[in-house]
């Protein structure tokens, strides 16, 4: 009798699991689960409703809230976005898309949905539409190499972020690079970088950057200036846990000309530590001229970059990176960094740590190891260690 009962139970389970629901039944059950905080039951009923082609705004909002309470913010975004199909102006959906975006660190998406809230609700939340200075960051980098022909370079940078609207953002930074080589007493490069980003849609962004460099080369007793500029553009789209971007840039100066195309694909792996992978590939066509304009060096490089990051602790983000290829006149980080030093990097690996002290203050540090190449008759390789420290203050 016992075996027969067990057999009947297994036979009957599919019939219960596949029972037909009506719109009214799904509405009633999902509301009851929502009110009582039965998040797993609510998620299960929504999956069965989807299988039976039953869908409506409140169901998507309820299951979105269930995932939000379970801290699965990517799935919460998915369902609240679906609810907007039924009502594009629904304030509840936009509000929880705003909160979910903040929890995954997508500030541009958060501000996009914040812009669609009522004025009354906006005033009750702590997000400014306009802010001349919304953040300040400082960075210092010191490099150590084992070449007898090169001194240890250093790099200093200060940046300011401005919110020009809920969907428009301006970032500007000034920096200086210094190094001494065997045949040049001093190389000093002062730089300005400005980046304007705009949220076309909640997860679609465009970015335009302008990077000015003024390279000063001193060969005692004379000094020479070689100004140059980079124009940069990027279009990025986030699809659930994927982040896809395409970018292009051009660099022109009296010392070099370069053009660059790149594709970036990032993915957040579902886990408690938010494991993040990002792969990038670039094609850089570059021509570098020597100081006497007698000889030129042309390269056509394929550059591959891989990053992996995770929250080691609640407020500690760790990231490791690997870059392969000749970085001669390579443009990185949305146009902010231009690698146009005398000796191009041919291999790079490094690690970074970000410490989120509170919602206003972030401290970070980075270590990078480079293989460098001296472009002359010797084609000498040397090693370089780089240490960076920085701080970001969100006002």
N, C-alpha and C positions, 0 to 999 in steps of 0.2 A: 504494500500500500504506500509506503514511504517513497519508493522509487517511482511509482506512478504519479505521485503528487509533484515530485521534483520535475518529472518529464512534462507534465501539464503546465507547470510554471514557466518553463523555458519556451514551450510552444506558444503560450499566451502573451509573453512579453512583447513580441513584435506587433501584436494587434493593439496593445495599449500605446506603444510608442508611435504607431502609425495612425492613430485615430484621427478622424477628420475634425478640424476646428472651423468654427464660423468666425466672422469678424467680431461679433458680439462676445463670443467666448474668449478670444484672444485679448480683446479690450478689457474684459472683466478680470481675467486671470492676471494679466500683466499689471493692471492697476493695483490689484490686491497684493501681488508680490512687491511692487514698488513701495506701497504704503508701509508694508511690514518689513522692508529691508531684506527680503529674500532674494539676494542678488543672483545666486546660481540658478534658482528656479526661473527667475525672470529672463536670464540669458538663454536657458534651455527652451522656454516657450517661444522666444523670439526666433530661435533657429528653426523650430518646427513651423512657425508661421511663415518664415521665409521659404521653407521647402514647399509650403502649400500656397505660395504666391499671395500671402496676406501681408499688407504693409500699409502703415499710416503714420502720420507725424508723431503722435503721442507714443506709439510703440518704440520708434527710433529714439525719442528723447528719453524714455524710461530705461531702455537698455543702454543708452549712452551714459546715463547717470550711474547705472549699475557698474559699468566698467570704470567710470570715474572714481567711484567709491572703493573699487578694488585696485586703484592706482595703475590701471592699464590705460594710460592716457591716449595712446595711439588708437586703440579700438574705440575709446570714447569719442575721439575726433571723427573716426569713420562713421559712427552712427549719428552724431549730431550733424555732420555734414549731410547725411542722407535725409535727415528731418527737414533740412532747408529746401529740399526738392518740393515739398508740400507747401512751404511758407518761407520765402526767402527773407522776410523781415522779422521772423520770430526772434524776440529778444532773449528768451531763455536759451535757445540754441547758440546764439552769438555769444552770450555771457559765458557758457560752459566751454565753448571753443576758445574763448579768451583765456579762461583758467587752465584748460588743458594745454594750450600752447605755451603758457608760462612754465608749466611743470615739465615740459620736454625741452625747455630752453630756446624755443622759437619765438623770439621777441617780435620779429616783423609780422608774423602771423597773429600774435596776440594783439598788437596795435591795430592791425587791419580790422579784426572783429570788434575791438573796442570802439573804433570809429563808427560802427553801425549801431551802437547802443543809443538809447535816448539820452538827451542832455541831462536829465535828472539822475539817471543811473550813472552816467559818466562822472558827475560831480560827487557821487558818493564813493567813488573808487580813486585810488591814489595813482593816477596816470595823467601826466601833463601832455597837452597837444603840442605846445611850443616850448622849447627850452634851449636857450642859446648855448648853455653848457650843461649837457646831461651826463657826461662822463669825461674823466681825464685819465690818461695812462702815461706811465713813464717806463723807459726800458734802457738798460745798459748791457752791452755785450763786450766781452774781452776774449781774444783769440790767442792761442799759444801754438806755435809751430816749431818744427825741428829743422828748418832750413837756415843755413848760414847766410843766404842771400836776402832774407826777408825778416823784418822786425815783426813784433806781435801787434796786429791791428786792434782797433777798438771802435765801437759804434754806439752812439747815444741818440735816443729818440724821445720826443714828447708829442702826445696826441690829444685832440679835443673832439668830442662828439657833440653834434647839435641835432635836436629833433625839430624839424621844420614843419611838422604835421604828423598826424597819426600814421601816414603811409610813406612819408618822405624823410630821409635821414642823410645828414652830411657829416662825414668824418674827415678831419684834417690833421696832418702830422708834419713836424720838422725833424730832420735828423742830420747827423754828421758822421762821416767815416774817415779814419786816418790810418795810414800805413807808410813805412819807409822801405824802399827796395835797394838793390845794389846799384842800379844805374839812375835812379831817381831819388833825390834827397827826401822829398816829402810828397805824398799824394793825399790830398784832402778833398772830400766830396761832400758838399752841402746839398740837402734834398728837401723838396716840398712834395707832399702827396695829398691829394684831395679825392674823396670818393663820394659819389651821390647814388643812393639806392632808393628804389621805389617799389612798393608792393602793388603789382598789377592786380592780383587776386590774392586770396587768403594764403596760398602756398606757391605763388608765382612771383618771382622778383627779377628786376633788372638792375644792373649795376654799371655805372660809368666811372672810370678813374682817370686822373691826370697826374702824372709823376714827372716833376722837373728835377734834373740833376745838374749841378754846376761843379765840374771836376777841375780842381786846381793842381797842377803839377809844377813843382819847384825843382829846378836843376840849377843850383847856385852859380851865378847870382840872378838868374832869370826865372820868371813865373809865367805859366801859360794857363789860360782858361778854356775849357771845352764844355760848353753847355749842351744839354740834351733833354729830350722829353719822351715820355711813354704815354700812349693813349691806350686805354684798356676798356673792354666791354664784356659783360657776362649776363647770361640768361639762365636762371635756375628754377627748377620745379621739384616740389616735394610731393611724392605719391605714397601715402601711408608711411611706411618706414624707410622708403627710398628717398634719396636726395640726388637729383641729377642736374648737372650743369654743363654748359658749353661756354667757352671763353675765347677771346682773341685779343691780341695786343700788337702794337708796333713800337719800336724804339729807334730813334734817330739822334745821332750826334756826330761831331767831327771825328770821333774815335771809333764809332761802331754804328752799324745798322742791323736791325733784327726784326723778324716777324714771328709770331707764335700763335698756334692754335691748340686748344686743349679740351679734353672731356673728363668730367669728374663724376664718379658714382659712389655714393655713400649708402650704408645700410645699418640700421639699428637692430641688432639681434635680440629677440625677446629674452630677457633675463633680469635678475634682480640687480645687476650691476650696470644695466644699459650698455652692453658691449657694442661698440661702434667700429665699423670697418669703412675705410674710404680708399678707393683706387683711382688714380689719375694718370692720364697719359697725355703727353704734349709733343708737338713737333716744333722745333725751334730752328729757323734758318738765320744764321748770323754771319756777319762779316766784320772783322775787327782790323783797324788800321794801326800801324806803328807810329811812333811820335814823329818820324821824319817823312811819313806818308810815302815810303818807298815800297814796303811790302804789305801784303794783306793776308789774313788768315780767315778762311771761310769754313763754316761747319754747318752740317744739316743733322741735327741731333733728335733722336727719339728719347724722351725722358719719361721714366716710369716712377711713380711715387705710391707708396702704400703706407697707410696710417691705421693704427688700432688704438682705441681708447676705451676706458671703463672707469666707473666710480669704485675705487678701491675701498673708500669709506664714504659715509654719507656726504661729506663736504670736501672730499679729495678726489680730483679727477687726474688719472694718469694716461699718458699718451706716448706711444712709440712710433717711430717713422723710419722709412728706408727709401732712399732716392737713388736711382741708377741712371747714368747718362751724363753727357757733357753739359754742364750748366752755364755755358758761355752766353752771357746776356739773357739769362732766364728770368722771367717775371713770375712772381709767386704771391700768394695771399691776397688775391683780388687786386693785384697791381701795387701793393704797398712795398714789397721788397724787390729790388732789382740787383741781380748778381752779375755785376759788370766789373769785378775786380781784375787786376792785372793777370792773375792766375786762376783759370776756371776750375771749379770743383768737378771731379769725375765720379765721385762716389760719396754718399752721405748717409749717415744713420744717427739717430738721436732719440732722446726721451725728454718728456716735459711733465711737470707736475703743477696743477692748479689747486690752490687752497682757497675755498670760498668761506672767508671768515664770517661774513654776514651778507645781507642782500645788497650792501653798498660797497663792500671791499673784497677784492680778489688779489692774492699774491701768487706769482708764478715764477718758475725757474726752468731753465732748459740746458741740457748738455748735448752737444753735437760733435761728431767725429767726421772729418773730411779727408779725402784724398785730393790733393791739389796738383796741378800741372803747370810748370813754367814753360811757356810757349817761346822757345828759342831753339838754337841748334842742339842744345843738350837734351831738350824734352825731359827735364828732371822732374821727378815726382817727390812730393813731401807730404807729411801728415800734419793735420791741424786740429786742435781741440778748442772747442768754443763753449763758453759759459755765459748764460744770460740770466739776468734778474729783472723782474718787472712788477708793477703794481697797477691795478685798475680801480678807480674810485668812481662809482656810480652815484651821482648826486640826486 
